[in-house]
Amino acid sequence: MLQRGYAKQVKEVCNMYIHEMELLQIEKKLEDEACRESLRVTNEERKKLKAEAAQIRAPERKIAQQEFREILLFDGHNGTAAAIYAKENLLNNILSAIPSDLNRDEWIAALPRALVAGFVKTDKDFQQKGMTNYFSCSICSILY
């Protein structure tokens, strides 16, 4: 009879333990869901703020791009193919290397690296097209 009572107590303790573990799992799942929801809301807010900032900076960026657009000069010393290709692609390659959410000062600060990236991309793309007329001279001057 003592063993039966002991076995019954052990079974009750095991059931209580299992119940506690289930409760802990449910609690952990709820915490994880709350954390994911919080991250989702935070990311949505961040994206919204970033989009609003980009929209606010868009006119300033457009002005900077227009100022920049006016000073590009293309010269093909070894034929016109390189100059024409650069005219059609270089500016877009440079501008695509600058993040869209920058203000005017940040945009100007990012410009030197974007120029290098734009020239390199244009040159690689031109070579991949199998064109034989390579840049023999390129000059870019930025005036404000």
Secondary structure, DSSP 8 states (H G I E B T S, - for coil): -HHHHHHHHHHHHHHHHHHHHHHHHHHHHHHHHHHHHHHHHHHHHHHHHHHHHHHHHHHHHHHHHHHHHTT-----TT-SHHHHHHHHHHHHHHHHTS-TT--HHHHHHHHHHHHHHHHHHHHHHHHHTT-----S--------
